């Protein structure tokens, strides 16, 4: 699947369109949801600029689905 991946904190130059592995379910209480598009909201831009709430890079942003 394709996703815009944050490879570095800062401006939009740290974002790159990449092919990533399809997520896998880890427990029987999880579900997998197919999205055609996801919105980008102010929280995502703050995460990109400051690097908060990101455990490690690269990271896929997108809080709205």
PDBQT receptor file of N, H, CA, C and O in Angstrom, charges set to zero:
ATOM      1  N   UNK A   1       0.839  -1.161   0.000  1.00  0.00    +0.000 N 
ATOM      2  CA  UNK A   1       0.000   0.000   0.000  1.00  0.00    +0.000 C 
ATOM      3  C   UNK A   1       0.889   1.231   0.000  1.00  0.00    +0.000 C 
ATOM      4  O   UNK A   1       2.072   1.146   0.329  1.00  0.00    +0.000 OA
ATOM      5  N   UNK A   2       0.328   2.374  -0.367  1.00  0.00    +0.000 N 
ATOM      6  H   UNK A   2      -0.633   2.443  -0.635  1.00  0.00    +0.000 HD
ATOM      7  CA  UNK A   2       1.099   3.609  -0.410  1.00  0.00    +0.000 C 
ATOM      8  C   UNK A   2       0.718   4.510   0.757  1.00  0.00    +0.000 C 
ATOM      9  O   UNK A   2      -0.433   4.539   1.192  1.00  0.00    +0.000 OA
ATOM     10  N   UNK A   3       1.706   5.241   1.252  1.00  0.00    +0.000 N 
ATOM     11  H   UNK A   3       2.641   5.217   0.899  1.00  0.00    +0.000 HD
ATOM     12  CA  UNK A   3       1.479   6.180   2.348  1.00  0.00    +0.000 C 
ATOM     13  C   UNK A   3       2.513   7.292   2.267  1.00  0.00    +0.000 C 
ATOM     14  O   UNK A   3       3.620   7.093   1.768  1.00  0.00    +0.000 OA
ATOM     15  N   UNK A   4       2.140   8.448   2.758  1.00  0.00    +0.000 N 
ATOM     16  H   UNK A   4       1.241   8.609   3.164  1.00  0.00    +0.000 HD
ATOM     17  CA  UNK A   4       3.116   9.527   2.910  1.00  0.00    +0.000 C 
ATOM     18  C   UNK A   4       3.804   9.287   4.250  1.00  0.00    +0.000 C 
ATOM     19  O   UNK A   4       3.164   9.270   5.301  1.00  0.00    +0.000 OA
ATOM     20  N   UNK A   5       5.104   9.104   4.189  1.00  0.00    +0.000 N 
ATOM     21  H   UNK A   5       5.624   9.117   3.335  1.00  0.00    +0.000 HD
ATOM     22  CA  UNK A   5       5.888   8.718   5.360  1.00  0.00    +0.000 C 
ATOM     23  C   UNK A   5       6.740   9.896   5.814  1.00  0.00    +0.000 C 
ATOM     24  O   UNK A   5       7.378  10.560   4.997  1.00  0.00    +0.000 OA
ATOM     25  N   UNK A   6       6.747  10.154   7.123  1.00  0.00    +0.000 N 
ATOM     26  H   UNK A   6       6.229   9.615   7.786  1.00  0.00    +0.000 HD
ATOM     27  CA  UNK A   6       7.600  11.188   7.690  1.00  0.00    +0.000 C 
ATOM     28  C   UNK A   6       8.943  10.551   8.009  1.00  0.00    +0.000 C 
ATOM     29  O   UNK A   6       9.038   9.695   8.888  1.00  0.00    +0.000 OA
ATOM     30  N   UNK A   7       9.981  10.971   7.292  1.00  0.00    +0.000 N 
ATOM     31  H   UNK A   7       9.904  11.666   6.578  1.00  0.00    +0.000 HD
ATOM     32  CA  UNK A   7      11.318  10.411   7.495  1.00  0.00    +0.000 C 
ATOM     33  C   UNK A   7      12.195  11.324   8.338  1.00  0.00    +0.000 C 
ATOM     34  O   UNK A   7      13.238  10.903   8.838  1.00  0.00    +0.000 OA
ATOM     35  N   UNK A   8      11.769  12.591   8.497  1.00  0.00    +0.000 N 
ATOM     36  H   UNK A   8      10.922  12.933   8.090  1.00  0.00    +0.000 HD
ATOM     37  CA  UNK A   8      12.517  13.551   9.311  1.00  0.00    +0.000 C 
ATOM     38  C   UNK A   8      11.543  14.578   9.870  1.00  0.00    +0.000 C 
ATOM     39  O   UNK A   8      10.550  14.914   9.225  1.00  0.00    +0.000 OA
ATOM     40  N   UNK A   9      11.822  15.068  11.053  1.00  0.00    +0.000 N 
ATOM     41  H   UNK A   9      12.629  14.795  11.577  1.00  0.00    +0.000 HD
ATOM     42  CA  UNK A   9      11.020  16.123  11.686  1.00  0.00    +0.000 C 
ATOM     43  C   UNK A   9      11.364  17.451  11.020  1.00  0.00    +0.000 C 
ATOM     44  O   UNK A   9      12.517  17.700  10.668  1.00  0.00    +0.000 OA
ATOM     45  N   UNK A  10      10.353  18.298  10.853  1.00  0.00    +0.000 N 
ATOM     46  H   UNK A  10       9.417  18.095  11.140  1.00  0.00    +0.000 HD
ATOM     47  CA  UNK A  10      10.599  19.620  10.283  1.00  0.00    +0.000 C 
ATOM     48  C   UNK A  10       9.580  19.996   9.238  1.00  0.00    +0.000 C 
ATOM     49  O   UNK A  10       8.383  19.780   9.426  1.00  0.00    +0.000 OA
ATOM     50  N   UNK A  11      10.043  20.561   8.130  1.00  0.00    +0.000 N 
ATOM     51  H   UNK A  11      11.015  20.737   7.977  1.00  0.00    +0.000 HD
ATOM     52  CA  UNK A  11       9.124  21.013   7.088  1.00  0.00    +0.000 C 
ATOM     53  C   UNK A  11       8.715  19.845   6.188  1.00  0.00    +0.000 C 
ATOM     54  O   UNK A  11       9.068  18.695   6.449  1.00  0.00    +0.000 OA
ATOM     55  N   UNK A  12       7.966  20.156   5.123  1.00  0.00    +0.000 N 
ATOM     56  H   UNK A  12       7.680  21.090   4.911  1.00  0.00    +0.000 HD
ATOM     57  CA  UNK A  12       7.430  19.102   4.259  1.00  0.00    +0.000 C 
ATOM     58  C   UNK A  12       8.496  18.325   3.500  1.00  0.00    +0.000 C 
ATOM     59  O   UNK A  12       8.190  17.276   2.933  1.00  0.00    +0.000 OA
ATOM     60  N   UNK A  13       9.726  18.800   3.472  1.00  0.00    +0.000 N 
ATOM     61  H   UNK A  13       9.974  19.652   3.933  1.00  0.00    +0.000 HD
ATOM     62  CA  UNK A  13      10.782  18.056   2.778  1.00  0.00    +0.000 C 
ATOM     63  C   UNK A  13      11.075  16.719   3.463  1.00  0.00    +0.000 C 
ATOM     64  O   UNK A  13      11.703  15.846   2.864  1.00  0.00    +0.000 OA
ATOM     65  N   UNK A  14      10.632  16.551   4.698  1.00  0.00    +0.000 N 
ATOM     66  H   UNK A  14      10.122  17.260   5.184  1.00  0.00    +0.000 HD
ATOM     67  CA  UNK A  14      10.813  15.298   5.420  1.00  0.00    +0.000 C 
ATOM     68  C   UNK A  14       9.764  14.254   5.102  1.00  0.00    +0.000 C 
ATOM     69  O   UNK A  14       9.818  13.139   5.620  1.00  0.00    +0.000 OA
ATOM     70  N   UNK A  15       8.797  14.610   4.244  1.00  0.00    +0.000 N 
ATOM     71  H   UNK A  15       8.753  15.516   3.823  1.00  0.00    +0.000 HD
ATOM     72  CA  UNK A  15       7.723  13.685   3.866  1.00  0.00    +0.000 C 
ATOM     73  C   UNK A  15       8.029  13.066   2.512  1.00  0.00    +0.000 C 
ATOM     74  O   UNK A  15       8.565  13.725   1.621  1.00  0.00    +0.000 OA
ATOM     75  N   UNK A  16       7.678  11.776   2.363  1.00  0.00    +0.000 N 
ATOM     76  H   UNK A  16       7.242  11.240   3.086  1.00  0.00    +0.000 HD
ATOM     77  CA  UNK A  16       7.944  11.078   1.114  1.00  0.00    +0.000 C 
ATOM     78  C   UNK A  16       6.852  10.036   0.870  1.00  0.00    +0.000 C 
ATOM     79  O   UNK A  16       6.456   9.317   1.787  1.00  0.00    +0.000 OA
ATOM     80  N   UNK A  17       6.368   9.958  -0.375  1.00  0.00    +0.000 N 
ATOM     81  H   UNK A  17       6.689  10.542  -1.121  1.00  0.00    +0.000 HD
ATOM     82  CA  UNK A  17       5.407   8.923  -0.755  1.00  0.00    +0.000 C 
ATOM     83  C   UNK A  17       6.175   7.616  -0.890  1.00  0.00    +0.000 C 
ATOM     84  O   UNK A  17       7.156   7.536  -1.628  1.00  0.00    +0.000 OA
ATOM     85  N   UNK A  18       5.720   6.593  -0.170  1.00  0.00    +0.000 N 
ATOM     86  H   UNK A  18       4.923   6.658   0.429  1.00  0.00    +0.000 HD
ATOM     87  CA  UNK A  18       6.428   5.316  -0.126  1.00  0.00    +0.000 C 
ATOM     88  C   UNK A  18       5.441   4.163  -0.181  1.00  0.00    +0.000 C 
ATOM     89  O   UNK A  18       4.273   4.311   0.177  1.00  0.00    +0.000 OA
ATOM     90  N   UNK A  19       5.916   3.028  -0.625  1.00  0.00    +0.000 N 
ATOM     91  H   UNK A  19       6.865   2.907  -0.916  1.00  0.00    +0.000 HD
ATOM     92  CA  UNK A  19       5.158   1.786  -0.511  1.00  0.00    +0.000 C 
ATOM     93  C   UNK A  19       5.517   1.177   0.841  1.00  0.00    +0.000 C 
ATOM     94  O   UNK A  19       6.694   1.003   1.156  1.00  0.00    +0.000 OA
ATOM     95  N   UNK A  20       4.508   0.857   1.632  1.00  0.00    +0.000 N 
ATOM     96  H   UNK A  20       3.552   0.998   1.377  1.00  0.00    +0.000 HD
ATOM     97  CA  UNK A  20       4.745   0.267   2.953  1.00  0.00    +0.000 C 
ATOM     98  C   UNK A  20       3.982  -1.045   3.062  1.00  0.00    +0.000 C 
ATOM     99  O   UNK A  20       3.051  -1.297   2.297  1.00  0.00    +0.000 OA
ATOM    100  N   UNK A  21       4.377  -1.865   4.006  1.00  0.00    +0.000 N 
ATOM    101  H   UNK A  21       5.133  -1.660   4.627  1.00  0.00    +0.000 HD
ATOM    102  CA  UNK A  21       3.720  -3.158   4.216  1.00  0.00    +0.000 C 
ATOM    103  C   UNK A  21       2.312  -2.955   4.768  1.00  0.00    +0.000 C 
ATOM    104  O   UNK A  21       2.056  -2.024   5.532  1.00  0.00    +0.000 OA
ATOM    105  N   UNK A  22       1.419  -3.829   4.372  1.00  0.00    +0.000 N 
ATOM    106  H   UNK A  22       1.626  -4.585   3.751  1.00  0.00    +0.000 HD
ATOM    107  CA  UNK A  22       0.055  -3.814   4.891  1.00  0.00    +0.000 C 
ATOM    108  C   UNK A  22       0.101  -4.141   6.383  1.00  0.00    +0.000 C 
ATOM    109  O   UNK A  22       0.785  -5.084   6.780  1.00  0.00    +0.000 OA
ATOM    110  N   UNK A  23      -0.610  -3.387   7.210  1.00  0.00    +0.000 N 
ATOM    111  H   UNK A  23      -1.166  -2.621   6.887  1.00  0.00    +0.000 HD
ATOM    112  CA  UNK A  23      -0.611  -3.683   8.651  1.00  0.00    +0.000 C 
ATOM    113  C   UNK A  23      -1.163  -5.087   8.918  1.00  0.00    +0.000 C 
ATOM    114  O   UNK A  23      -2.013  -5.584   8.179  1.00  0.00    +0.000 OA
ATOM    115  N   UNK A  24      -0.674  -5.704   9.966  1.00  0.00    +0.000 N 
ATOM    116  H   UNK A  24       0.017  -5.301  10.567  1.00  0.00    +0.000 HD
ATOM    117  CA  UNK A  24      -1.182  -7.018  10.363  1.00  0.00    +0.000 C 
ATOM    118  C   UNK A  24      -1.876  -6.897  11.703  1.00  0.00    +0.000 C 
ATOM    119  O   UNK A  24      -1.529  -6.048  12.525  1.00  0.00    +0.000 OA
ATOM    120  N   UNK A  25      -2.850  -7.744  11.913  1.00  0.00    +0.000 N 
ATOM    121  H   UNK A  25      -3.133  -8.433  11.246  1.00  0.00    +0.000 HD
ATOM    122  CA  UNK A  25      -3.579  -7.755  13.177  1.00  0.00    +0.000 C 
ATOM    123  C   UNK A  25      -2.755  -8.498  14.222  1.00  0.00    +0.000 C 
ATOM    124  O   UNK A  25      -2.247  -9.589  13.963  1.00  0.00    +0.000 OA
ATOM    125  N   UNK A  26      -2.628  -7.901  15.401  1.00  0.00    +0.000 N 
ATOM    126  H   UNK A  26      -3.041  -7.015  15.612  1.00  0.00    +0.000 HD
ATOM    127  CA  UNK A  26      -1.816  -8.490  16.465  1.00  0.00    +0.000 C 
ATOM    128  C   UNK A  26      -2.646  -9.265  17.481  1.00  0.00    +0.000 C 
ATOM    129  O   UNK A  26      -2.136 -10.173  18.137  1.00  0.00    +0.000 OA
ATOM    130  N   UNK A  27      -3.930  -8.909  17.614  1.00  0.00    +0.000 N 
ATOM    131  H   UNK A  27      -4.344  -8.171  17.080  1.00  0.00    +0.000 HD
ATOM    132  CA  UNK A  27      -4.815  -9.608  18.560  1.00  0.00    +0.000 C 
ATOM    133  C   UNK A  27      -6.157  -9.856  17.900  1.00  0.00    +0.000 C 
ATOM    134  O   UNK A  27      -6.463  -9.275  16.858  1.00  0.00    +0.000 OA
ATOM    135  N   UNK A  28      -6.957 -10.720  18.507  1.00  0.00    +0.000 N 
ATOM    136  H   UNK A  28      -6.709 -11.191  19.354  1.00  0.00    +0.000 HD
ATOM    137  CA  UNK A  28      -8.274 -11.011  17.934  1.00  0.00    +0.000 C 
ATOM    138  C   UNK A  28      -9.308  -9.921  18.252  1.00  0.00    +0.000 C 
ATOM    139  O   UNK A  28     -10.470 -10.040  17.864  1.00  0.00    +0.000 OA
ATOM    140  N   UNK A  29      -8.895  -8.873  18.948  1.00  0.00    +0.000 N 
ATOM    141  H   UNK A  29      -7.951  -8.777  19.264  1.00  0.00    +0.000 HD
ATOM    142  CA  UNK A  29      -9.801  -7.750  19.231  1.00  0.00    +0.000 C 
ATOM    143  C   UNK A  29      -9.563  -6.568  18.293  1.00  0.00    +0.000 C 
ATOM    144  O   UNK A  29     -10.216  -5.535  18.435  1.00  0.00    +0.000 OA
ATOM    145  N   UNK A  30      -8.646  -6.698  17.343  1.00  0.00    +0.000 N 
ATOM    146  H   UNK A  30      -8.114  -7.538  17.228  1.00  0.00    +0.000 HD
ATOM    147  CA  UNK A  30      -8.353  -5.632  16.393  1.00  0.00    +0.000 C 
ATOM    148  C   UNK A  30      -9.083  -5.889  15.077  1.00  0.00    +0.000 C 
ATOM    149  O   UNK A  30      -9.429  -7.024  14.752  1.00  0.00    +0.000 OA
ATOM    150  N   UNK A  31      -9.312  -4.802  14.323  1.00  0.00    +0.000 N 
ATOM    151  H   UNK A  31      -9.031  -3.879  14.587  1.00  0.00    +0.000 HD
ATOM    152  CA  UNK A  31      -9.883  -4.914  12.985  1.00  0.00    +0.000 C 
ATOM    153  C   UNK A  31      -9.013  -4.115  12.019  1.00  0.00    +0.000 C 
ATOM    154  O   UNK A  31      -8.289  -3.210  12.435  1.00  0.00    +0.000 OA
ATOM    155  N   UNK A  32      -9.082  -4.441  10.753  1.00  0.00    +0.000 N 
ATOM    156  H   UNK A  32      -9.671  -5.176  10.415  1.00  0.00    +0.000 HD
ATOM    157  CA  UNK A  32      -8.364  -3.722   9.714  1.00  0.00    +0.000 C 
ATOM    158  C   UNK A  32      -9.396  -2.978   8.880  1.00  0.00    +0.000 C 
ATOM    159  O   UNK A  32     -10.345  -3.578   8.375  1.00  0.00    +0.000 OA
ATOM    160  N   UNK A  33      -9.209  -1.669   8.735  1.00  0.00    +0.000 N 
ATOM    161  H   UNK A  33      -8.438  -1.181   9.144  1.00  0.00    +0.000 HD
ATOM    162  CA  UNK A  33     -10.158  -0.820   8.015  1.00  0.00    +0.000 C 
ATOM    163  C   UNK A  33      -9.499  -0.324   6.744  1.00  0.00    +0.000 C 
ATOM    164  O   UNK A  33      -8.367   0.159   6.782  1.00  0.00    +0.000 OA
ATOM    165  N   UNK A  34     -10.192  -0.436   5.613  1.00  0.00    +0.000 N 
ATOM    166  H   UNK A  34     -11.112  -0.828   5.582  1.00  0.00    +0.000 HD
ATOM    167  CA  UNK A  34      -9.657   0.045   4.333  1.00  0.00    +0.000 C 
ATOM    168  C   UNK A  34     -10.116   1.489   4.126  1.00  0.00    +0.000 C 
ATOM    169  O   UNK A  34     -11.311   1.783   4.171  1.00  0.00    +0.000 OA
ATOM    170  N   UNK A  35      -9.161   2.377   3.899  1.00  0.00    +0.000 N 
ATOM    171  H   UNK A  35      -8.190   2.138   3.861  1.00  0.00    +0.000 HD
ATOM    172  CA  UNK A  35      -9.452   3.781   3.616  1.00  0.00    +0.000 C 
ATOM    173  C   UNK A  35      -9.076   4.096   2.182  1.00  0.00    +0.000 C 
ATOM    174  O   UNK A  35      -8.065   3.611   1.674  1.00  0.00    +0.000 OA
ATOM    175  N   UNK A  36      -9.883   4.902   1.542  1.00  0.00    +0.000 N 
ATOM    176  H   UNK A  36     -10.704   5.296   1.955  1.00  0.00    +0.000 HD
ATOM    177  CA  UNK A  36      -9.519   5.386   0.208  1.00  0.00    +0.000 C 
ATOM    178  C   UNK A  36      -8.712   6.663   0.327  1.00  0.00    +0.000 C 
ATOM    179  O   UNK A  36      -7.884   6.955  -0.536  1.00  0.00    +0.000 OA
ATOM    180  N   UNK A  37      -8.938   7.423   1.378  1.00  0.00    +0.000 N 
ATOM    181  H   UNK A  37      -9.611   7.186   2.080  1.00  0.00    +0.000 HD
ATOM    182  CA  UNK A  37      -8.202   8.670   1.609  1.00  0.00    +0.000 C 
ATOM    183  C   UNK A  37      -8.261   8.995   3.097  1.00  0.00    +0.000 C 
ATOM    184  O   UNK A  37      -9.202   8.611   3.791  1.00  0.00    +0.000 OA
ATOM    185  N   UNK A  38      -7.255   9.698   3.570  1.00  0.00    +0.000 N 
ATOM    186  H   UNK A  38      -6.490  10.010   3.006  1.00  0.00    +0.000 HD
ATOM    187  CA  UNK A  38      -7.223  10.149   4.964  1.00  0.00    +0.000 C 
ATOM    188  C   UNK A  38      -6.912  11.634   4.975  1.00  0.00    +0.000 C 
ATOM    189  O   UNK A  38      -6.083  12.116   4.204  1.00  0.00    +0.000 OA
ATOM    190  N   UNK A  39      -7.578  12.341   5.846  1.00  0.00    +0.000 N 
ATOM    191  H   UNK A  39      -8.252  11.950   6.472  1.00  0.00    +0.000 HD
ATOM    192  CA  UNK A  39      -7.349  13.776   5.953  1.00  0.00    +0.000 C 
ATOM    193  C   UNK A  39      -6.118  14.090   6.781  1.00  0.00    +0.000 C 
ATOM    194  O   UNK A  39      -5.669  13.285   7.598  1.00  0.00    +0.000 OA
ATOM    195  N   UNK A  40      -5.591  15.260   6.554  1.00  0.00    +0.000 N 
ATOM    196  H   UNK A  40      -5.955  15.914   5.890  1.00  0.00    +0.000 HD
ATOM    197  CA  UNK A  40      -4.483  15.774   7.361  1.00  0.00    +0.000 C 
ATOM    198  C   UNK A  40      -5.034  16.955   8.139  1.00  0.00    +0.000 C 
ATOM    199  O   UNK A  40      -5.625  17.866   7.559  1.00  0.00    +0.000 OA
ATOM    200  N   UNK A  41      -4.844  16.942   9.432  1.00  0.00    +0.000 N 
ATOM    201  H   UNK A  41      -4.364  16.203   9.903  1.00  0.00    +0.000 HD
ATOM    202  CA  UNK A  41      -5.390  18.019  10.254  1.00  0.00    +0.000 C 
ATOM    203  C   UNK A  41      -4.259  18.729  11.002  1.00  0.00    +0.000 C 
ATOM    204  O   UNK A  41      -3.100  18.329  10.887  1.00  0.00    +0.000 OA
ATOM    205  N   UNK A  42      -4.578  19.766  11.759  1.00  0.00    +0.000 N 
ATOM    206  H   UNK A  42      -5.520  20.090  11.853  1.00  0.00    +0.000 HD
ATOM    207  CA  UNK A  42      -3.527  20.517  12.460  1.00  0.00    +0.000 C 
ATOM    208  C   UNK A  42      -2.660  19.662  13.386  1.00  0.00    +0.000 C 
ATOM    209  O   UNK A  42      -1.482  19.965  13.576  1.00  0.00    +0.000 OA
ATOM    210  N   UNK A  43      -3.216  18.615  13.955  1.00  0.00    +0.000 N 
ATOM    211  H   UNK A  43      -4.173  18.369  13.801  1.00  0.00    +0.000 HD
ATOM    212  CA  UNK A  43      -2.410  17.745  14.822  1.00  0.00    +0.000 C 
ATOM    213  C   UNK A  43      -1.267  17.116  14.022  1.00  0.00    +0.000 C 
ATOM    214  O   UNK A  43      -0.140  17.029  14.509  1.00  0.00    +0.000 OA
ATOM    215  N   UNK A  44      -1.556  16.680  12.803  1.00  0.00    +0.000 N 
ATOM    216  H   UNK A  44      -2.472  16.750  12.407  1.00  0.00    +0.000 HD
ATOM    217  CA  UNK A  44      -0.525  16.064  11.968  1.00  0.00    +0.000 C 
ATOM    218  C   UNK A  44       0.591  17.048  11.635  1.00  0.00    +0.000 C 
ATOM    219  O   UNK A  44       1.762  16.667  11.631  1.00  0.00    +0.000 OA
ATOM    220  N   UNK A  45       0.254  18.296  11.359  1.00  0.00    +0.000 N 
ATOM    221  H   UNK A  45      -0.697  18.605  11.362  1.00  0.00    +0.000 HD
ATOM    222  CA  UNK A  45       1.298  19.282  11.041  1.00  0.00    +0.000 C 
ATOM    223  C   UNK A  45       2.143  19.598  12.271  1.00  0.00    +0.000 C 
ATOM    224  O   UNK A  45       3.346  19.826  12.143  1.00  0.00    +0.000 OA
ATOM    225  N   UNK A  46       1.543  19.618  13.453  1.00  0.00    +0.000 N 
ATOM    226  H   UNK A  46       0.565  19.434  13.557  1.00  0.00    +0.000 HD
ATOM    227  CA  UNK A  46       2.312  19.843  14.685  1.00  0.00    +0.000 C 
ATOM    228  C   UNK A  46       3.253  18.672  14.953  1.00  0.00    +0.000 C 
ATOM    229  O   UNK A  46       4.396  18.869  15.365  1.00  0.00    +0.000 OA
ATOM    230  N   UNK A  47       2.769  17.453  14.717  1.00  0.00    +0.000 N 
ATOM    231  H   UNK A  47       1.841  17.293  14.382  1.00  0.00    +0.000 HD
ATOM    232  CA  UNK A  47       3.624  16.279  14.899  1.00  0.00    +0.000 C 
ATOM    233  C   UNK A  47       4.809  16.357  13.939  1.00  0.00    +0.000 C 
ATOM    234  O   UNK A  47       5.945  16.091  14.332  1.00  0.00    +0.000 OA
ATOM    235  N   UNK A  48       4.551  16.717  12.691  1.00  0.00    +0.000 N 
ATOM    236  H   UNK A  48       3.628  16.933  12.372  1.00  0.00    +0.000 HD
ATOM    237  CA  UNK A  48       5.624  16.800  11.693  1.00  0.00    +0.000 C 
ATOM    238  C   UNK A  48       6.642  17.859  12.066  1.00  0.00    +0.000 C 
ATOM    239  O   UNK A  48       7.844  17.623  11.948  1.00  0.00    +0.000 OA
ATOM    240  N   UNK A  49       6.192  19.008  12.509  1.00  0.00    +0.000 N 
ATOM    241  H   UNK A  49       5.215  19.199  12.605  1.00  0.00    +0.000 HD
ATOM    242  CA  UNK A  49       7.114  20.108  12.838  1.00  0.00    +0.000 C 
ATOM    243  C   UNK A  49       7.932  19.832  14.086  1.00  0.00    +0.000 C 
ATOM    244  O   UNK A  49       9.121  20.145  14.140  1.00  0.00    +0.000 OA
ATOM    245  N   UNK A  50       7.286  19.239  15.100  1.00  0.00    +0.000 N 
ATOM    246  H   UNK A  50       6.320  18.985  15.056  1.00  0.00    +0.000 HD
ATOM    247  CA  UNK A  50       7.933  19.093  16.416  1.00  0.00    +0.000 C 
ATOM    248  C   UNK A  50       8.402  17.683  16.740  1.00  0.00    +0.000 C 
ATOM    249  O   UNK A  50       9.234  17.495  17.628  1.00  0.00    +0.000 OA
ATOM    250  N   UNK A  51       7.876  16.689  16.030  1.00  0.00    +0.000 N 
ATOM    251  H   UNK A  51       7.200  16.841  15.309  1.00  0.00    +0.000 HD
ATOM    252  CA  UNK A  51       8.267  15.310  16.300  1.00  0.00    +0.000 C 
ATOM    253  C   UNK A  51       7.654  14.721  17.557  1.00  0.00    +0.000 C 
ATOM    254  O   UNK A  51       8.121  13.692  18.046  1.00  0.00    +0.000 OA
ATOM    255  N   UNK A  52       6.617  15.355  18.089  1.00  0.00    +0.000 N 
ATOM    256  H   UNK A  52       6.238  16.191  17.692  1.00  0.00    +0.000 HD
ATOM    257  CA  UNK A  52       5.967  14.832  19.293  1.00  0.00    +0.000 C 
ATOM    258  C   UNK A  52       5.066  13.656  18.941  1.00  0.00    +0.000 C 
ATOM    259  O   UNK A  52       4.571  13.574  17.816  1.00  0.00    +0.000 OA
ATOM    260  N   UNK A  53       4.847  12.752  19.878  1.00  0.00    +0.000 N 
ATOM    261  H   UNK A  53       5.248  12.819  20.791  1.00  0.00    +0.000 HD
ATOM    262  CA  UNK A  53       3.971  11.583  19.743  1.00  0.00    +0.000 C 
ATOM    263  C   UNK A  53       4.475  10.575  18.711  1.00  0.00    +0.000 C 
ATOM    264  O   UNK A  53       3.708   9.718  18.272  1.00  0.00    +0.000 OA
ATOM    265  N   UNK A  54       5.737  10.657  18.317  1.00  0.00    +0.000 N 
ATOM    266  H   UNK A  54       6.360  11.353  18.673  1.00  0.00    +0.000 HD
ATOM    267  CA  UNK A  54       6.301   9.716  17.356  1.00  0.00    +0.000 C 
ATOM    268  C   UNK A  54       7.361   8.896  18.085  1.00  0.00    +0.000 C 
ATOM    269  O   UNK A  54       8.340   9.441  18.595  1.00  0.00    +0.000 OA
ATOM    270  N   UNK A  55       7.153   7.572  18.129  1.00  0.00    +0.000 N 
ATOM    271  H   UNK A  55       6.357   7.130  17.715  1.00  0.00    +0.000 HD
ATOM    272  CA  UNK A  55       8.107   6.698  18.812  1.00  0.00    +0.000 C 
ATOM    273  C   UNK A  55       9.406   6.569  18.036  1.00  0.00    +0.000 C 
ATOM    274  O   UNK A  55      10.493   6.591  18.614  1.00  0.00    +0.000 OA
ATOM    275  N   UNK A  56       9.284   6.434  16.715  1.00  0.00    +0.000 N 
ATOM    276  H   UNK A  56       8.401   6.416  16.246  1.00  0.00    +0.000 HD
ATOM    277  CA  UNK A  56      10.472   6.276  15.884  1.00  0.00    +0.000 C 
ATOM    278  C   UNK A  56      10.157   6.695  14.450  1.00  0.00    +0.000 C 
ATOM    279  O   UNK A  56       8.997   6.768  14.046  1.00  0.00    +0.000 OA
ATOM    280  N   UNK A  57      11.203   6.965  13.703  1.00  0.00    +0.000 N 
ATOM    281  H   UNK A  57      12.146   6.905  14.031  1.00  0.00    +0.000 HD
ATOM    282  CA  UNK A  57      11.045   7.319  12.289  1.00  0.00    +0.000 C 
ATOM    283  C   UNK A  57      11.555   6.170  11.449  1.00  0.00    +0.000 C 
ATOM    284  O   UNK A  57      12.483   5.481  11.872  1.00  0.00    +0.000 OA
ATOM    285  N   UNK A  58      10.999   5.935  10.296  1.00  0.00    +0.000 N 
ATOM    286  H   UNK A  58      10.245   6.495   9.953  1.00  0.00    +0.000 HD
ATOM    287  CA  UNK A  58       9.924   6.672   9.638  1.00  0.00    +0.000 C 
ATOM    288  C   UNK A  58       8.574   6.392  10.315  1.00  0.00    +0.000 C 
ATOM    289  O   UNK A  58       8.376   5.348  10.937  1.00  0.00    +0.000 OA
ATOM    290  N   UNK A  59       7.662   7.349  10.176  1.00  0.00    +0.000 N 
ATOM    291  H   UNK A  59       7.823   8.197   9.671  1.00  0.00    +0.000 HD
ATOM    292  CA  UNK A  59       6.333   7.247  10.773  1.00  0.00    +0.000 C 
ATOM    293  C   UNK A  59       5.291   7.673   9.738  1.00  0.00    +0.000 C 
ATOM    294  O   UNK A  59       5.552   8.523   8.887  1.00  0.00    +0.000 OA
ATOM    295  N   UNK A  60       4.117   7.069   9.827  1.00  0.00    +0.000 N 
ATOM    296  H   UNK A  60       3.905   6.378  10.518  1.00  0.00    +0.000 HD
ATOM    297  CA  UNK A  60       2.999   7.431   8.959  1.00  0.00    +0.000 C 
ATOM    298  C   UNK A  60       2.074   8.323   9.755  1.00  0.00    +0.000 C 
ATOM    299  O   UNK A  60       1.565   7.923  10.802  1.00  0.00    +0.000 OA
ATOM    300  N   UNK A  61       1.855   9.537   9.262  1.00  0.00    +0.000 N 
ATOM    301  H   UNK A  61       2.269   9.862   8.412  1.00  0.00    +0.000 HD
ATOM    302  CA  UNK A  61       0.951  10.471   9.912  1.00  0.00    +0.000 C 
ATOM    303  C   UNK A  61      -0.476  10.221   9.452  1.00  0.00    +0.000 C 
ATOM    304  O   UNK A  61      -0.702   9.518   8.466  1.00  0.00    +0.000 OA
ATOM    305  N   UNK A  62      -1.423  10.785  10.153  1.00  0.00    +0.000 N 
ATOM    306  H   UNK A  62      -1.240  11.356  10.953  1.00  0.00    +0.000 HD
ATOM    307  CA  UNK A  62      -2.824  10.675   9.748  1.00  0.00    +0.000 C 
ATOM    308  C   UNK A  62      -3.686  10.262  10.919  1.00  0.00    +0.000 C 
ATOM    309  O   UNK A  62      -3.746   9.085  11.272  1.00  0.00    +0.000 OA
ATOM    310  N   UNK A  63      -4.344  11.217  11.512  1.00  0.00    +0.000 N 
ATOM    311  H   UNK A  63      -4.296  12.173  11.225  1.00  0.00    +0.000 HD
ATOM    312  CA  UNK A  63      -5.211  10.947  12.647  1.00  0.00    +0.000 C 
ATOM    313  C   UNK A  63      -6.672  10.788  12.215  1.00  0.00    +0.000 C 
ATOM    314  O   UNK A  63      -7.479  10.222  12.953  1.00  0.00    +0.000 OA
ATOM    315  N   UNK A  64      -7.010  11.281  11.034  1.00  0.00    +0.000 N 
ATOM    316  H   UNK A  64      -6.355  11.741  10.435  1.00  0.00    +0.000 HD
ATOM    317  CA  UNK A  64      -8.388  11.223  10.553  1.00  0.00    +0.000 C 
ATOM    318  C   UNK A  64      -8.516  10.134   9.500  1.00  0.00    +0.000 C 
ATOM    319  O   UNK A  64      -7.757  10.091   8.532  1.00  0.00    +0.000 OA
ATOM    320  N   UNK A  65      -9.472   9.272   9.703  1.00  0.00    +0.000 N 
ATOM    321  H   UNK A  65     -10.088   9.307  10.490  1.00  0.00    +0.000 HD
ATOM    322  CA  UNK A  65      -9.677   8.208   8.726  1.00  0.00    +0.000 C 
ATOM    323  C   UNK A  65     -11.123   8.037   8.406  1.00  0.00    +0.000 C 
ATOM    324  O   UNK A  65     -11.480   7.181   7.597  1.00  0.00    +0.000 OA
TER     325      UNK A  65
